[in-house]
Amino acid sequence: MSRVLDASTVPLAAIQRDLTRGRKVSAKKGREGLSAEQVLRAALVKQMFDVSYDELAFHLEDSLQLRAFCRLSPSAASPKRSSLQSNIGAIRPKTWEAVNGAVVGEARARKVEEGRWMRTDSTVVESNIHHPLDSALLWDGVRVLTRIMRRANEDYGTSYCNHARRAKRRSVAILHAATTDRRLPLYKDLIKVSKKTLRCAEQATKELASEGSGGILRATSLLHFMPLVAKVIDQAERRVVRGEQVPAQEKIVSIFEPHTDIIRKDRRDT
């Protein structure tokens, strides 16, 4: 790896600019820091061993082989965690892209890699949504549409229906059903309730169109959630009732994620 880095045209100048970007004093003054090459090689070690900055600092202090790879003097003090974190974190994504392009270009020149495909490892991150069960998504749809219709009914007297309790009971019962035979009739009833709520929301939307700006805001919220709820109903019928395999690109995992701005505006208005 060290020989490949030495032979390739890695843009060390771009890394150096990232390291000195935003500094108020000259980089030539003060205590000597890590060079662009040292930072790049330390970042590669961190990525290769998948370690934290604390562990990276320990390995660079403990291993003469890693110190030699990172161009660190055996007798010099090892860089601290904070120094490694600030320097590696200063490299911008655009610079990393250029580094990757240079390495891939060197690999193609040596006929080691064609550089046409890239393998990535996905990392699971926390998201502000619950587990996307069909029963939970149907319950979310009924609950949200009912809430918006109730507020619109209180303000403008528009159409309103409330099957939230029934939908919640069916959703909880589905979670506790031990077999598919027990879940199927519960799902069918939950889908039926969701369709009733969706039809009532469609009627309320038509009535809200003539109620001024406040009514239009309520109608906008309904118009957003109604297609999402309809899609949830469709995927629940296909997956649970008909036993189909729904492609990932056609699935919906949350009715809230795409529309947080209107939700917040609707809440402020009330």
Phi, psi and omega in degrees: 000321180295320179293323178296318178295321179293326184276333184278162180266059179294131184285076179295330180296322178294322177294320179297321178295322178294322181291327182263359182293131177085000179281136182276338181248166181292142179291346180276352181258159177086190182291144180292128181254195179283142177280170180297320180293319179296319179294316180299314182292324176295322178295322178294321177297317179299317181291321184293320181266354179053059183240165176280175179292326176297315180292324178297316178298321178295314182296321180291332177278331187270327189253120175292328180295315179291325177296321178293321178297321181274008178061037177260137180292137180299332183266348182281158178294141180285143178296143181279168180301314183296323179292317178297317182294316182292322182285312180294321179292342181283343181286125184281155178304324180297323179290320177298324178296320178293321177298315179297320178297322180292319180293318179295321177299320177295320179294322178291322179295326178275358181060036175269327184214140178281333179074020181268337183232152179227130177266131179237148175256119180284143180246128179284127178237155181289137178230149185277049175222153177277175180299129189281065173285146179299320180296320179292322179292321177296318179295320177300316181298314179297317183296315184290314179297320179296319180297314181294318179294324179295316179294321178294323178294322179293325183271324189232356179070027181281175182301145185204135173221152184225099175246024186294318181298315179297318180295320179295318179298318179294321179296316179293319179297324178296321179296328183263357179288130186278332185232165178294324180298327178280327181286325187302310178295329177293319177296317180299319179291322178295320176295320178299315178297319180296320178295319177299315180296322180294320178294322178294322178295323177297319178293318179297324179297318178297321181288328182286342183299336183254019185252024177080194185295320179296318177294324179294324178296316177297317180297324179297318178297316179296318182296333176285312186284333183300313177297326179293316178295320178298322179291322177296317178299317181296315182289329177292318178296318182291316185281316188269311186282311184265351177071028180276160172263110182274125179301149184300323182290346179261356182274159174235134184252347178198140176268358185258326190305317186280354194227036183293332182293315180290326178298313181296319180296319179295322179291321178296324183292333182265000000 
